[in-house]
Amino acid sequence: MTQQEFNNLSKRYLEGKTTAEENQNLLEWHKNQAGYEIKKLDEPQKKKLEKDIWRGIQQQLPTRTRKLTPWVIWLSAAAATFLGLYWFFFFFFTPFHATQAPITAQQTEQVGIELSNTTSAEQKVTLEDGTTVLLKQHSRILYDKNFNKTRREVYLTGEAFFEVKRDENKPFIVHAGALVTEVLGTSFRIKPIPQSNAIEVVVKTGKVSVYTENPNRNNDHNGVILTPNQRVLFNESSQNIIPSIVENPVPLDRLETAMPQLIFESTPLQTVLNRLSSVYGIEFVITNPKTSECQITADLNGLSMFTQLELICKSIDATYEKRGTVVFINGDGC
């Protein structure tokens, strides 16, 4: 029985739609599983939970028929079967979360290590390679117990911000559903957007390769390279990857040089845009060569990038538009 077949069968069992033969198949499948680390309760907890389950079953019985009629005997047998399978589902499929620590780890032979954030606040995790992960509330990552020995690969459910320790010999790979994000050393955020059935990847520093895997063509991936202030939206239904600029671009982190001043006095538009490109790492294209020599006089310090563009364009009667990860300036010249 495959995992999908088991999932479908167990769902039908809980809805009361399985046959006696299918119930037997479930139990046989259970007996044949090996290697899972079963999470046990202590005896008082188990007794209490059993008592609660039986109380719920008793409440479903009509008061007048609580003697041992054939119908009650049948229901009791079914309840016993349910109770046995309940413990099976509880042991094998209930996520484990420690009550003492906000970030919990669980290790099994097949899967590896799971880190879950069970709190209502973002929590920081440091992996063995020095990479730090800010896990959003109710999010988790899963990785192999041999992580960082030959590969650095994690599986993300929910939202997280990664600051990856650079290692040119071992790329860091994050799987989020069907979307794969691969880097050497950089920082980025992966965020699900449930209302649009999409996943967003936003780059803060470095370069990020984002792609979907094609199981039939190992060397053929649908993907893009992202740099700071760029993002992609991956539609999980259509499998489309749409690159764009983030809503509020911020100046790049600069360690060697100071942030350039954005004060211009009769400066050609092309020179102004070159300066903005060095600040934000975004490409600007002037569609009409006549516009490139338009003179700009302005103090753009302390303004957001798109506010800066609005002021520039208004001063020369031009407009701007975003096309993917590039900004185009349209105008008739000066």
Residue pairs with C-beta under 8 A, 6 or more apart in sequence:
1 9
1 25
1 29
6 26
6 29
9 18
9 22
9 25
9 26
10 26
10 89
12 18
12 22
13 22
13 23
13 26
13 85
18 26
23 81
26 85
27 84
27 85
30 85
30 88
30 92
33 92
35 108
35 109
35 110
36 92
36 108
36 109
36 110
37 106
37 107
37 108
37 109
38 91
38 92
39 91
39 94
39 96
40 91
41 49
50 83
53 83
53 86
54 79
54 83
57 75
57 79
57 82
58 66
61 72
61 75
65 71
65 72
66 72
95 106
95 116
96 104
96 106
97 104
97 116
97 118
98 104
102 117
102 118
102 119
102 121
102 123
103 115
103 116
103 117
103 123
103 125
103 135
104 114
104 115
104 116
104 118
105 113
105 114
105 115
106 113
106 114
106 116
107 113
107 114
107 145
111 142
112 142
112 143
112 144
112 145
112 146
112 147
113 142
113 143
113 144
113 145
113 147
114 140
114 141
114 142
115 125
115 133
115 135
115 140
115 141
115 142
116 135
116 139
116 140
117 123
117 135
117 136
117 137
117 138
117 139
117 140
117 158
118 138
119 137
120 137
121 137
122 134
122 135
122 136
122 137
123 134
123 135
123 137
124 132
124 133
124 134
124 135
125 132
125 133
125 134
125 135
125 141
126 132
126 133
127 133
127 143
127 147
127 148
127 154
128 147
128 148
129 147
129 148
129 152
129 165
129 167
129 170
129 172
130 165
131 152
131 162
131 163
131 164
131 165
131 172
132 162
132 163
133 141
133 160
133 161
133 162
133 163
134 160
134 161
134 162
135 141
135 158
135 159
135 160
136 158
136 159
136 160
136 191
138 158
139 156
139 157
139 158
139 159
139 160
140 156
140 157
140 158
141 154
141 155
141 156
141 157
141 160
142 154
142 155
142 157
143 153
143 154
143 155
144 151
144 153
147 153
147 154
148 170
150 170
151 170
151 173
152 167
152 170
152 171
152 172
152 173
153 172
153 173
153 174
153 175
154 172
154 173
154 174
154 175
155 174
155 175
155 176
156 174
156 175
156 176
156 190
157 176
158 192
159 189
159 190
159 191
159 192
160 189
160 190
161 187
161 188
161 189
162 172
162 174
162 183
162 187
162 188
162 189
162 190
163 187
164 172
164 183
164 184
164 185
164 186
164 187
165 172
165 185
166 184
166 185
167 184
167 185
168 184
171 182
171 183
171 184
172 182
172 183
172 184
172 185
173 180
173 181
173 182
174 180
174 181
174 182
174 190
176 190
176 192
176 199
177 199
177 236
178 212
178 213
178 234
178 236
178 239
179 199
179 201
179 210
179 211
179 212
179 234
179 236
179 241
180 210
180 211
180 212
180 213
180 221
180 223
181 188
181 190
181 201
181 208
181 209
181 210
182 208
182 209
182 210
182 211
183 206
183 207
183 208
183 209
184 206
185 206
186 203
186 204
186 205
186 206
186 207
186 208
187 203
187 204
187 205
187 206
188 201
188 202
188 203
188 204
188 206
188 208
188 226
189 200
189 201
189 202
189 204
190 199
190 200
190 201
191 199
191 200
191 201
191 202
192 198
192 199
192 200
193 199
193 200
193 233
196 233
196 235
197 235
197 236
197 237
198 233
198 234
198 235
198 236
199 233
199 234
199 236
200 231
200 232
200 233
200 234
201 208
201 210
201 226
201 231
201 232
201 234
202 230
202 231
202 246
203 226
203 227
203 228
203 229
203 230
203 231
204 228
205 228
205 252
205 253
206 227
206 228
207 225
207 226
207 227
208 225
208 226
208 227
209 223
209 224
209 225
209 226
210 223
210 224
210 225
210 226
210 232
210 234
210 241
211 221
211 222
211 223
211 224
211 241
212 221
212 222
212 223
212 234
212 239
212 241
213 221
214 220
214 221
214 222
222 239
222 241
223 241
224 232
224 241
224 243
226 232
226 243
226 325
227 281
227 325
228 252
228 280
228 281
229 245
229 246
229 249
229 250
229 252
229 280
229 281
229 282
230 243
230 244
230 245
230 246
230 282
230 325
231 243
231 244
231 245
231 246
232 241
232 242
232 243
232 244
233 241
233 242
233 244
234 240
234 241
234 242
235 242
242 324
243 324
243 325
244 322
244 324
244 325
245 282
245 322
245 325
245 327
248 304
248 305
248 306
249 280
249 282
249 304
249 305
249 306
250 280
251 259
251 279
251 280
252 279
252 280
252 281
259 279
260 275
260 278
260 279
261 301
262 275
262 276
262 279
262 299
262 300
262 301
262 308
263 298
263 299
263 300
263 301
264 271
264 272
264 296
264 297
264 298
264 299
264 300
265 297
266 295
266 296
266 297
267 295
267 296
267 297
268 292
268 293
268 294
268 295
268 296
269 286
269 291
269 292
269 293
269 294
269 295
269 296
269 312
269 316
269 329
270 286
270 292
270 293
272 296
272 312
273 284
273 286
273 329
276 282
276 284
276 305
276 308
276 309
277 283
277 284
280 305
282 305
282 325
282 326
282 327
283 325
283 326
283 327
284 326
284 327
284 328
284 329
285 326
285 327
285 328
285 329
286 292
286 328
286 329
286 331
287 328
287 329
287 330
287 331
288 330
288 331
288 332
288 333
290 331
290 332
290 333
290 334
291 316
291 318
291 329
291 330
291 331
291 332
291 333
291 334
293 333
293 334
294 316
294 318
294 331
294 333
294 334
295 334
296 312
296 315
296 316
297 315
298 311
298 312
298 315
300 308
300 311
300 312
303 311
309 320
309 327
310 320
312 318
313 319
313 320
313 329
313 331
316 331
316 334
317 331
317 332
318 329
318 330
318 331
319 329
319 330
319 331
320 327
320 328
320 329
320 330
321 327
321 328
321 330
322 328
